[in-house]
Amino acid sequence: MPQSIKQISSPHNDTLKQLIRLIEQGRERRKQGLLVVEGIHLAQSAMEAGLGCTQLFVNRLAREKTEVVALMAATSKTASVYELDENLLARVSALASAPEVLAVCLRPRPAPAPATAARVLLEDIQDPGNMGTILRSAAASGVTEVYLSAGCVDVYAPKVLRAGMGAHFHLALHEQADLPSVLADFAGVRLVTSLAGDRSLYQQDLTGPVAFVFGNEGAGVSAALHDAADARVRIPMPGHAESLNVAMAATLCLFERVRQLESAGSERQTAAGNR
C-alpha cells in the first residue's frame, strides 16, 4: 500500500494538467514514453502485462473498492498515487462517466520480431475504433505480431486502448514500421484484400505462414504493398454493399485462418484415428 496519497482538488493542478496533455496529445505520449489507461479492467490488464505504472489517479468514491485497493498495492513501489473527486476526474476522462482509476504507464517497447506463423500489417489506419477492434481480433485469433505504418493513429491513444479492451498487452506492436520491408522479409503468403481480388478469401489456403495487410479506411492498401503481395483476395459480398469496414474485413480474414487451422487439425485427428 502506498505510504502517502496526494490530494488533488483544483483543475489548475500542474499534475492534472500534465495528465490532460498525455490524454489529448499523441506527441506528448511519445515524447514521454507513456500511455494512459482508463478504468479498472485496463489498469489490471496493464499491470498483469508487467507495464510499469508511474502515476495512479483514484476516484475518491471508489477508494475502498477491492480492485482499487489491489491496484494501489500493486503499484505502491513505482507509482505516485493521487486521489480526486469524481467530478474532477470526469473533466479529465473521455469516458461518459468518471472511471474508478486512471493509470499512467510506461509505453512498451516490443522485442525484435521472432519468426511467426502470422502477422498483421496496418497501413495508415486512422480511426481509433477500427484500430482497437483490429488489435482485439488479432489477439483473439492468436496473432501476436502487428506492424503499423507511420501514418497510423497513435496505437496507444486512450480511444484505441478502450476499443482494444486489453489486446494491446498481448501483442508485439511495432510502430513506425517500414511495411514494404517487413512484407519483403516475410517467408510466407503475403495477402491483401481487394474488391478486384482474383480469388475468394475462402478459397485461399491460410494454414501456413501468412501476413495480412490492411489499409486506410478511404484509400485502402497502397500500390507499393499491393505489388508486393502474393495473393489478392476478395471477401464475397452477395448483398448490396460496396465494401466492408476495414476492422470487419480484418476480423473475417483472421478468423477464416482460425477456421481453416481448426478444420485441418480435425482432419489430422480423424486420419490418425483411422490408422
C-alpha positions in Angstrom: 0.0 0.0 0.0 1.3 3.5 -0.8 2.7 5.3 2.2 1.0 8.5 1.1 -1.8 9.6 -1.1 -1.7 13.0 -2.6 -4.9 15.0 -2.9 -5.9 17.0 -6.0 -8.7 19.4 -5.6 -8.1 22.0 -8.3 -8.4 21.7 -12.1 -5.4 24.0 -12.3 -3.1 21.5 -10.5 0.1 21.0 -12.6 0.0 17.2 -12.3 -3.6 17.2 -13.6 -2.7 19.5 -16.5 0.1 17.1 -17.4 -2.3 14.2 -17.3 -4.7 16.0 -19.7 -1.8 16.6 -22.1 -1.0 12.9 -22.1 -4.6 12.0 -22.8 -5.1 14.5 -25.5 -1.7 14.6 -27.3 -0.1 11.7 -29.1 3.1 13.7 -29.5 3.3 14.2 -25.7 2.7 10.5 -25.1 5.5 9.5 -27.5 7.9 12.2 -26.1 7.4 11.0 -22.6 7.3 7.3 -23.5 4.0 7.0 -21.6 0.3 5.9 -22.1 -2.8 6.4 -20.1 -5.3 3.6 -19.3 -8.8 4.4 -18.0 -10.8 2.1 -15.8 -10.1 -0.9 -13.6 -10.1 -3.5 -16.4 -7.5 -1.8 -18.5 -5.4 -0.9 -15.5 -5.4 -4.5 -14.3 -4.5 -5.7 -17.8 -1.6 -3.3 -17.9 -0.3 -4.4 -14.5 -0.7 -8.1 -15.4 1.4 -7.5 -18.6 4.2 -6.0 -16.5 3.9 -2.4 -17.6 5.5 0.0 -15.2 3.0 2.3 -13.6 4.3 5.8 -12.7 1.1 7.5 -11.6 -2.3 6.2 -10.3 -5.3 8.6 -10.1 -8.1 7.3 -7.9 -11.7 8.4 -7.9 -12.5 9.2 -4.2 -15.8 7.4 -4.4 -14.0 4.2 -5.5 -11.2 4.4 -2.9 -12.4 1.4 -0.9 -13.2 -0.9 -3.8 -11.4 -4.2 -3.5 -10.0 -3.9 -7.1 -8.8 -0.3 -6.5 -7.1 -1.3 -3.2 -5.4 -4.1 -5.0 -4.2 -1.8 -7.8 -2.8 0.7 -5.2 -0.9 -2.1 -3.5 0.4 -3.4 -6.8 1.8 0.0 -7.8 3.0 1.1 -4.3 6.7 0.8 -5.1 6.6 2.5 -8.5 3.7 5.0 -8.7 2.7 8.3 -7.2 -0.9 7.9 -6.1 -3.4 10.8 -6.3 -7.0 11.0 -5.1 -9.5 13.4 -6.5 -13.3 14.0 -6.6 -15.4 12.2 -9.2 -16.4 15.5 -10.9 -12.8 16.5 -11.3 -11.9 13.1 -12.8 -14.8 13.3 -15.1 -13.4 16.5 -16.6 -10.2 14.7 -17.4 -11.5 11.4 -18.7 -13.1 11.0 -22.1 -15.4 8.3 -20.8 -19.2 9.1 -20.3 -18.8 8.8 -16.6 -15.7 9.1 -14.4 -13.7 5.8 -14.1 -12.6 4.4 -10.8 -8.9 4.9 -11.8 -6.6 6.3 -14.4 -3.1 4.9 -14.6 -0.1 6.4 -16.4 2.1 3.6 -17.6 5.4 3.2 -19.5 4.9 2.7 -23.2 6.1 -0.8 -24.0 8.9 -1.5 -26.4 8.5 -4.7 -28.4 11.4 -7.2 -28.6 12.9 -7.9 -32.1 10.3 -9.9 -34.0 10.7 -13.7 -34.0 9.7 -15.8 -36.9 6.0 -16.2 -36.5 3.3 -18.1 -38.4 1.2 -15.0 -38.9 1.4 -11.2 -38.7 -0.7 -8.2 -39.4 0.4 -5.1 -41.2 -1.7 -1.9 -40.9 -1.2 0.9 -43.3 -2.5 4.4 -42.3 -5.4 3.2 -40.2 -6.9 6.4 -38.9 -10.0 5.6 -36.9 -9.3 4.7 -33.2 -12.3 2.3 -33.1 -11.1 0.5 -36.2 -7.5 0.2 -34.8 -8.6 -1.1 -31.4 -11.0 -3.6 -33.0 -8.3 -4.9 -35.3 -5.9 -5.4 -32.4 -8.6 -7.1 -30.4 -9.3 -9.5 -33.3 -5.6 -10.1 -33.9 -5.1 -11.1 -30.2 -8.2 -13.2 -30.1 -7.2 -15.1 -33.3 -3.8 -15.9 -32.0 -1.7 -13.4 -34.0 1.0 -11.7 -31.9 2.9 -9.5 -34.3 1.4 -6.3 -35.6 3.3 -3.7 -37.7 2.0 -0.1 -38.0 3.0 2.4 -40.6 3.9 5.9 -39.6 0.6 7.2 -40.9 -1.5 5.2 -38.4 -3.3 6.7 -35.5 -1.4 6.5 -32.2 -1.9 2.9 -31.2 -1.7 3.9 -27.5 -4.3 6.7 -27.7 -6.9 6.3 -25.0 -9.7 5.6 -27.5 -7.7 2.9 -29.2 -6.8 1.4 -25.8 -10.5 1.3 -24.8 -11.5 -0.3 -28.2 -8.7 -2.8 -27.8 -10.1 -3.9 -24.4 -6.6 -5.1 -23.2 -5.5 -6.7 -26.5 -2.5 -4.3 -26.7 -0.9 -6.0 -23.8 -0.9 -9.4 -25.6 0.7 -8.1 -28.8 4.1 -7.0 -30.0 3.2 -3.7 -31.6 5.9 -2.3 -34.0 5.2 1.4 -34.6 6.6 3.5 -37.4 7.3 0.3 -39.4 8.6 0.2 -43.0 5.8 -2.1 -44.2 7.2 -2.9 -47.7 10.4 -4.1 -46.0 8.5 -6.1 -43.4 6.5 -7.7 -46.1 9.5 -8.4 -48.3 11.2 -10.2 -45.4 8.3 -12.4 -44.6 8.7 -16.1 -45.5 5.1 -16.9 -46.3 2.0 -15.9 -48.2 1.6 -12.1 -48.3 -2.1 -11.3 -48.6 -4.2 -8.2 -49.2 -7.9 -7.9 -49.6 -9.2 -6.3 -52.7 -12.6 -5.8 -54.4 -10.9 -6.9 -57.6 -9.2 -9.9 -56.0 -8.8 -12.9 -58.3 -10.0 -15.4 -55.7 -12.3 -15.6 -52.7 -10.9 -15.4 -49.2 -12.5 -18.8 -48.6 -10.5 -20.4 -51.5 -7.2 -19.1 -50.1 -5.1 -21.5 -48.1 -4.3 -19.8 -44.8 -3.0 -22.8 -42.9 0.7 -21.9 -43.4 2.6 -18.7 -42.6 0.6 -15.7 -43.7 1.0 -11.9 -43.5 -2.3 -9.9 -43.7 -2.1 -6.3 -45.0 -5.0 -3.9 -44.2 -5.1 -0.4 -45.5 -6.5 3.1 -44.9 -10.3 3.4 -44.4 -10.6 5.5 -47.6 -7.6 4.9 -49.8 -7.2 1.2 -49.0 -3.8 -0.5 -49.4 -1.2 1.4 -51.3 0.1 0.4 -54.7 3.5 -0.5 -53.3 2.1 -3.0 -50.9 -0.4 -4.3 -53.5 2.6 -5.0 -55.8 4.5 -6.8 -53.0 1.6 -9.1 -52.2 1.5 -12.7 -53.3 -2.3 -13.0 -53.1 -5.1 -10.6 -53.6 -8.4 -12.0 -52.3 -11.9 -10.7 -52.2 -14.5 -11.1 -49.5 -17.7 -12.3 -51.2 -20.5 -9.8 -50.7 -23.7 -11.1 -52.3 -25.7 -8.3 -50.7 -26.0 -4.6 -51.5 -22.8 -3.1 -50.1 -19.8 -1.6 -51.9 -17.2 -2.6 -49.3 -16.7 -3.6 -45.7 -15.3 -1.6 -42.8 -11.6 -2.4 -42.5 -12.0 -3.7 -39.0 -14.8 -6.1 -40.1 -12.7 -7.2 -43.1 -9.7 -7.8 -40.9 -11.8 -9.8 -38.4 -13.2 -12.0 -41.2 -9.7 -12.7 -42.6 -8.2 -13.5 -39.2 -10.9 -15.8 -38.2 -11.1 -17.6 -41.5 -7.5 -18.5 -40.8 -8.6 -19.8 -37.4 -11.4 -21.8 -39.0 -9.0 -23.4 -41.5 -6.5 -24.3 -38.9 -9.2 -25.9 -36.7 -10.5 -27.8 -39.7 -7.0 -29.0 -40.7 -6.4 -30.1 -37.1 -9.7 -32.1 -37.0 -8.9 -33.8 -40.3 -5.5 -34.8 -38.9 -7.1 -36.3 -35.8 -9.6 -38.2 -37.9 -6.9 -39.5 -40.1 -4.8 -40.6 -37.1 -7.8 -42.3 -35.6 -8.4 -44.3 -38.8 -4.9 -45.8 -38.9 
